[in-house]
Amino acid sequence: MVRKTRVLHDELITFCQPRGFDKSMDRILAQWKPPPEGLIKINMDDSFLEDSSRLGAGGVICGHDGGWIAGFTHFENGGDALMPEPRAIQLGIATCYDLGYTSIICESDCLEAVNLIHNLENASLHVYASLLLEISDALHNGTINLVHILREQNINIDFMAKEASYSACSAHWTRPPAGLDSLILRDNLAS
């Protein structure tokens, strides 16, 4: 497990370099930004290992200073490629509520899931309609804004979701797991 974590960490560090201005592509790369003061931000992502039907979800909650508040990893056997992202969003919102937070910015890099949740008339016949409706109801119970972000802004959370899939365990994290510290530091220095 340590070896897999180290490999994931090295892959993500390689993927993230260089951050900022990329001269070979003549564009600015998207970066994670902390929430405004008075709000928290949760970023969620999923991982689905199709060959073994292993679903992983992960999330990180940060404050306005970009500092770690909490995180989660979640593992399930079974499912399909359609379920992981809505499940990650549901678990992220539930984790925030469990910690007493209701003024939340939720960020997901899955545009399809965000659009389905915001436009439920398109989701009524979806195989996971009840899950989508549950998330939509949660969004109306507090001050929660679910938004789509680019994948480059969700690198840290991809690490958490893959950790859940590969390690086959669920956990709540009060500190960043080994290997994630440097990615969080990179985000904080860039913002």
C-alpha positions as a printed Julia matrix, in Angstrom:
191×3 Matrix{Float64}:
   0.0    0.0     0.0
   2.85   2.41    0.77
   4.33   1.69   -2.65
   1.02   2.41   -4.41
   0.67   5.66   -2.44
   4.21   6.66   -3.4
   3.52   5.87   -7.08
   0.28   7.91   -7.0
   2.1   10.79   -5.34
   4.9   10.73   -7.93
   2.37  10.58  -10.8
   0.5   13.58   -9.44
   3.66  15.62   -8.84
   4.78  14.91  -12.41
   1.32  15.8   -13.74
   1.27  19.09  -11.81
   4.64  20.36  -13.05
   5.0   23.03  -14.16
   2.16  25.02  -12.56
   1.4   28.56  -13.58
   2.45  29.72  -17.02
   3.2   26.91  -19.44
   5.41  28.39  -22.19
   5.08  25.35  -24.46
   1.3   25.77  -24.61
   1.08  29.57  -24.3
  -1.65  29.46  -21.66
  -2.24  29.79  -17.95
  -3.0   26.52  -16.15
  -5.99  26.49  -13.8
  -5.21  26.39  -10.09
  -7.22  25.68   -6.96
  -8.32  28.79   -5.07
  -9.36  28.98   -1.39
 -12.92  30.07   -0.57
 -13.83  33.59    0.57
 -13.74  34.29    4.3
 -16.78  32.9     6.11
 -17.09  29.9     3.78
 -15.44  26.52    3.55
 -14.68  24.66    0.37
 -14.95  20.96   -0.24
 -13.49  19.4    -3.33
 -14.65  15.89   -4.18
 -13.58  13.34   -6.75
 -14.12   9.72   -7.62
 -12.15   6.75   -8.81
 -13.65   3.67  -10.39
 -11.57   0.58  -11.11
 -13.63  -1.07  -13.82
 -11.77  -4.4   -13.82
 -12.61  -4.99  -10.14
 -15.73  -2.78   -9.8
 -14.11  -0.85   -6.96
 -15.47   2.61   -6.27
 -13.37   5.17   -4.43
 -14.42   8.64   -3.4
 -12.4   11.3    -1.68
 -12.8   14.82   -0.46
 -10.88  17.59    1.23
 -12.39  20.45    3.22
 -10.36  23.67    3.42
 -10.89  27.05    5.04
 -10.47  30.53    3.59
  -6.75  30.44    4.35
  -6.36  27.26    2.27
  -5.65  25.23    5.41
  -6.8   21.65    5.85
  -9.94  21.21    7.96
 -10.78  17.58    7.24
 -10.81  14.94    4.55
 -12.44  11.66    3.74
 -11.86   8.57    1.68
 -14.64   6.11    0.94
 -14.54   2.66   -0.63
 -17.36   0.48   -2.0
 -17.39  -2.77   -3.93
 -19.71  -2.89   -6.9
 -21.38  -0.16   -8.84
 -20.62   1.16  -12.27
 -18.9    4.1   -13.91
 -22.02   6.33  -13.53
 -22.22   6.19   -9.74
 -18.88   7.36   -8.3
 -19.02  11.15   -8.83
 -22.57  11.7    -7.48
 -21.65   9.44   -4.55
 -18.52  11.53   -3.89
 -20.61  14.73   -3.91
 -23.16  13.18   -1.54
 -20.44  12.04    0.86
 -18.7   15.42    0.71
 -21.83  17.35    1.64
 -22.64  14.84    4.41
 -19.1   15.18    5.82
 -19.45  18.99    5.92
 -22.82  18.72    7.67
 -21.43  16.19   10.17
 -18.71  18.73   11.07
 -21.31  21.49   11.5
 -20.64  23.44    8.3
 -23.53  24.74    6.19
 -21.92  27.65    4.27
 -20.1   25.59    1.69
 -18.67  25.78   -1.79
 -18.65  22.26   -3.3
 -16.38  21.72   -6.27
 -16.47  18.75   -8.63
 -14.59  18.18  -11.86
 -17.47  16.14  -13.33
 -19.57  18.51  -15.4
 -22.15  15.81  -16.16
 -22.85  15.19  -12.45
 -23.03  18.91  -11.63
 -25.43  19.52  -14.54
 -27.63  16.55  -13.6
 -27.93  17.8   -10.0
 -28.74  21.37  -11.08
 -31.19  20.28  -13.81
 -33.18  17.48  -12.21
 -35.78  17.39  -14.98
 -33.07  15.65  -17.0
 -32.3   13.27  -14.14
 -35.74  11.86  -13.31
 -35.14   8.73  -15.39
 -31.49   8.44  -14.46
 -30.53   5.13  -12.87
 -29.31   7.07   -9.8
 -32.2    9.58   -9.68
 -32.78   9.06   -5.93
 -29.12   9.83   -5.18
 -29.27  12.95   -7.38
 -32.48  14.11   -5.67
 -30.93  13.57   -2.23
 -27.98  15.78   -3.21
 -30.3   18.44   -4.65
 -32.3   18.48   -1.4
 -29.09  18.87    0.62
 -28.09  21.87   -1.51
 -31.29  23.63   -0.45
 -30.86  22.92    3.29
 -27.96  25.31    3.77
 -25.92  27.84    1.91
 -24.27  25.43   -0.49
 -23.06  26.18   -3.98
 -22.16  23.2    -6.19
 -19.88  24.24   -9.03
 -17.88  22.59  -11.77
 -14.11  23.1   -11.84
 -11.4   21.95  -14.18
  -9.58  18.72  -13.47
  -6.32  20.62  -12.91
  -7.97  22.32   -9.92
  -8.81  18.97   -8.32
  -5.46  17.15   -8.34
  -5.26  16.71   -4.56
  -8.68  15.13   -4.42
  -7.9   12.73   -7.23
  -5.13  11.48   -4.93
  -7.68  10.87   -2.12
 -10.16   9.06   -4.4
  -7.47   6.79   -5.84
  -6.2    6.11   -2.33
  -9.68   4.85   -1.39
  -9.93   2.6    -4.48
  -6.5    1.06   -4.12
  -6.44   0.68   -0.33
 -10.06  -0.56   -0.15
 -10.83   1.36    3.03
 -12.92   4.29    4.18
 -11.61   6.88    6.61
 -12.04  10.4     7.95
  -8.79  12.35    8.03
  -7.96  15.06   10.56
  -4.59  15.59    8.86
  -3.54  15.06    5.25
  -2.46  11.48    4.51
   1.18  10.81    3.68
   1.98  11.98    0.18
  -0.67  14.68    0.02
   1.18  17.32    2.08
   3.36  18.48   -0.8
   0.38  18.82   -3.16
  -1.53  20.96   -0.64
   1.54  23.1    -0.04
   1.89  23.59   -3.81
  -1.74  24.8    -4.04
  -1.32  27.19   -1.1
   1.87  28.67   -2.55
   0.23  29.16   -5.94
  -2.9   30.91   -4.66
